[in-house]
Amino acid sequence: MNGRERFLIALNNGKPDRLPCQVHSWMKYYLNTYLNGMDEYQAYEYFDMDPVIYAVPNLIYSERDLKNWAEEYKSFGVDADGQERFEFVYHTPEGDLTVKGARNKFTSWETEHMIKTESDFELFKKYYPVPIKADWSPIIEAKRRIGDKGIVRTWCQNYGQPGVWQSLTCLIGTENAIFKAIDEPDWTHYALKVISEKSLKTIENMGKIEADLVENGGGSASSTVISPAIHEEFCLPYDKLQHDAIHRQGALVVYHLCGGLMPLLEIAQKNGMDALETMTPASMGGDCRMEEAAQRIGDSVAFIGGFDQNEGLERGNKQFIESEVQRLFKAKSNGGYICCPSDHFFFGEPENVKLFVNACKQCKY
């Protein structure tokens, strides 16, 4: 059985020949620091690991829409701690919208969200562009390069991050989104519908999805951030619309909850996802109990993730790597599982990754 077959069988909640594994994308810092600047293709080959390539299509917009959403980038230099501050200003015919942020050698983050007032949101509604079509050549090229060794995944094209609720939290801030949901539920649904309509139009205009798997959701939908009641009212209906649209365009969907998920399992199961990630354990700040999750919804949903990369990959606990992979494998013994670190990782000797890959290869159905 080749890698592509292995992944697709698992994503369809079936039993491949053995446990497939991947990483939750390769961080540039790790590739440069530990792998002498390899790219993701070379890294997967180096570890003799079936590749899961993360790639996005080139989105094409009308000239008119781009003119009405003119982006200006400003950098304010790098400070003594190696952090660069920057801002994006979006010029619309009726005013400017500004996002401020910072980045270091590991990641980037926002320090000022775009939407400060409801009138700002009206500018976003009117002028934030929706692509008129997609050029899938980056995805097609990735699939060509890996052949039948693995799969290519992409994500929903929304503001900030994939999910509709996640996009709202990126626009106005997570705390503000929660306050709005509680204090102004009508406006919150209005805003989510605006984002959802843009998302659904984007999926429609992109045409047939060339990627094998599309990521949706986001950490802001986790139960470590919002209550099950908020998730059910403000995430579930919009997630379902997106997933139905993605399925119509020919791809599978993985729903990304990086953190708390146990109180949400049966709610999220209703959204039409094919797979759930990142199955983060308590030792990594989540709450996933893989055995219980498999018992509750594992008969209908595939799982990706669950491996504690801090203990296994960063600290290099060999005994933990072998025993934890075995535990996760047995927890979903009927298949439908891709073993993967619960999140990105930036540190750890390559030998630890090799041990992880080899431990997964020993798990045969």
N, C-alpha and C positions, 0 to 999 in steps of 0.2 A: 504494500500500500504506500502510495507516495504522500508527501506532506499535504498537498492540496486536498486530497481525498480525506486525509486524517482530520484536518481542521473542519471541513465542511460536514463530515459525518457528526463530529462533536457538536457543531453549531446547530445541527438539526436534532440534537439531543439523542444521538445514537452512539453506538460502540464502535470506535475504530479498532485497529489492531493493537494499539498501545496508547498510553496517555500522551496527547500533544502538549507542547509547552511553548511559551513565547515570553518576551519582555514587553512591558507597557511602553513601547517605543524606546529608542536609545537616546539618552541625553547627550547633547554635544559635548558637555563638560566631561562625561565619562569616556566618550570616544577619544577625545583629545588627551585626557590625562592618563588613561589606563591602556588604550589600544592604539597609541601612536597616530591618532588622526584618522583611523578607519572610518568609512561611511557605514550606514546601517546594513547594506548588503554584505560588505566584507565582514562585519561583526557577526552576522548570523552564520556566514560560512566558516569563520574562524572557530566558532563554538559548535560547529556541526549541528546547527539548530534549524528546524524548519522555519522559514522566514514569514513574519507577519509585517508587511510594509505599510506604514502610515503615509498617505499621500492625499493631496487635494487637487481637484480640477482647476483649470483656469476659468474664472468666471468673467463673463463678457457683459458689459453694461452699455446702455445707450449713451451717446455723447451728451445729450441733454441732461440725463440724470447725473452724470459725473460732473457736469458744469454746475448743477444745483447743489452738489455735495462735494465741494472742492476741498481737498485735504491739504493742510499745511503742517509740516513737522518741524519742531524746534528742539534742539538739544541744548542743555544748559551745562554741559561738561560733566566730568567725573570728579567726585570728591576724594578725600584722603582714604576713605574706606572702600574705594573702587566702585562706588555706586554712581551711575549716570542718571540724572534727572532729565525728563523730557516732557513735551506736551504735543498733543494733536489739536489743531483748530480746524473745525469743519465750517466752511463758509457756505451759507444758504442765502437765497434771495431775501430772506426775512430776518436774518440775524445769524450770529455765530454760536456754535456749540464747542465746548472745550473739554478735553480729557487730559489729565496730568498723571504722570507715572514715573517709575524708576526701574532700573534693572541692574543686576550684577552678573557675575560670571555664571551663576546658576539659573536664574529665572528673571522674570519681570513682574511688576504688579502696578495697580492703579492707586494713586493717592487722591485723586479727585474724579468723581464719576461725571459722566456727560450730562445727565438729566438732573437739574437742581430744582426745577419747578414744573408744574403741569403744562405751562406754556412751552417750555423746552421740549416736552414730549410731543406736543403738537407739531413742532418743527421736525422732530424725528419721524413722526408719522407721515408727514407730507413729503419729506425730501430724502429720507434714508433709502438708498437705491436698491432695487430688486434686479438681479441679473436677468438679461433677456435670453441667455443661453449659456451653455457650458462647453468648454473645450476639454474633453476627457483624455487628451493625449498623455498627460503625466501619469494617470492611472493605467492606461493601456501600455505605456512603456514599462511601468513597474511590473505589470503582469507578464510582459514579454521577458523581462530580465530574470524573473524567478521561475517562470515556466510552471511546471507541476510540483515545484518544491513547497509552495506555500500560497498564501492569500494576500490580498491588498484590502485595506480598510480605509475609510474616510469618515467624515462627520457631517452632521447637519449644518448648513450654512446659516447661522444666525449671528446677531451682534454678540461679540464677546466669546460665548461658548454655545454648544449646540442647543440645549433645551430651551423651551419657551420661558419657563419660570427662571431658569438660569440666566437667560438673556436679560430678563427684567432686573434681576439682582445685579448684573453687571452694569446696567444702565443707571440705576438709582441707588445702588448699595443694598447689601443683604438686609441690614437692620431696617432700613426704610421700606423695603419690600414687605417685610413681615408686619411692620406697623400699618402699612397701607392695607394689607390683606385683612387685618383685624379691624381697623378703624374705618376703612373706605373700600369695602369689598367690591362695590359696583365699579369704582374707578380701576381697581386692580384687574377685574375681569375685562374691562374696556381695554386696558393697556396690553393684557395678554392676548386678547383677540387681534389687536393691531399687529403684534409681533408674530402671532400664529399665521395670520393671513399673508404676511410677507414671506414667512417660512414656507408655507404651502405653495405659494406662487413660485418661489425659488425652486422647490422640488419639481414642480410641474415643468418649468421652463428648462431645467437641466436635462430633461429627457431621460432616456434609459440610463440607469446608474451602472457604470462599468465596474465599480468596486464590488467586492464580494460582501462586505460588511459595512454598515453605516452606524456610527456612534451617535447616540442621543442622550439627553439627560444632563447631569452635572452635580457637583458636590452640594450646591445650594438646595437641592431637592432631598438630601439625606435627612434621616430622622435625628441626626446630631445637630441639625440646623433648624428644621421645621417640624411641626407636629404631624402625626398621621392625618389629622383632620384637614390641615392646610394642604398637605400633599394631595389628598383625595379631591379637594375642591379646586385647587389652583394648578396642579400639575397633571393629574390623570387625564382630564378631558382633552387637553391640548397635546399631551404626549400621544394619545391614541390617534388623533388626527394625523400627526406627523408619521407615526408608524404605518398607518394604513396607506398614506401617500408613498412612503418609501417602498413598501411591498408592491404597490402597483407599478413602480418603476424598476422592479426586478432585483431588489437587494434584501439581505437579511438585516436585522436591527439588533444591536447590543445596547442595553440601557445602562448608563454609567451612574452608579451611586457610590461615590468614594467616601465612605464613612458609615454612618448608621443606616442599616437596612432591615433589621429583624422586625421592627414594628410595621414595616411597609410591605412585606413580602406579598401578602395576598392582595393588597391594593395595587401595587406595581404590576402584579401578574395580569391584571385586567387591561393593561395598556397595549397589549399585542406584541410585546417584545419577543425576540427569539432567544436572546441570551441576556444575562445579568452580570455586571461587574461592579466593583472590583473585589467584592467579598472580603473586605478588610477586617482582619481579626482585632481583638481588643488590644493586643500587644502593639499594634500599629495605630491605635486611636479610633478604630471602628468598633463594631459589635458583632461581627459575623460569627455565628456558630455553624460551621459548614454542615455538620451532621443533621442538625435541626432544620436548616434551610433546605437541604436536600429532601428531607422527609416531608416538609410542608409544601414545596412547590417544584421540587426537582423532577417530577414526572412530566412536566410540561415546558420547563425552561432550562436552557443550558447555562452553565456558570463559567466565568473567566476570572482568574485571580486567586486570592486567598493566601498566598505565600508571604510570610514575613521576611521581607528582604533585608531589614536591619539586622536581624539575628543571623539569617542565612548568608546573604551576599556581602553585607558590609562587615559583620563581625567574623564571618567565616567559620561558623560552628558546624563542622562536618557532620557530627552526629545528628544535630537538629535538621540539617538539610535532608538527610536520608529519611529520618523518621517522620518529618513533617510532610514531605511529598507523599509518603506512604499513607499517612493519615488522611490527607486530602483526597487521594485517589480512592481509598476505601469508603470515604464519606459519600461519594457519588458513584457507587460501584456499578450502576447501570449505564454508565457513560454520560455523554453530554457535559464533559468537563475539559477545559483547557487550563492547565496549571500555569500560573503567571504571578510575578510579584504584584503586590497589592497597589503599587504606585510606581512612580519614577524612582530611580536610584542614581546616585551620583558618585558613590564610593564603593570600594570592594575589589579585592584582587581578582583578576580573571579566572584564576583557579577555582574560586568559589562558584562562579557561573558555570564552569565546566562540570563541577560536582552536581549542581542543580539539574543541568541538562541530562547528565548520565543517570541521575536518580529517577527522572521522569521516564527515561527510556526503559528502565527496568520494570515499569508498571504496565503489565500486559493484561488485556481483557481475555 
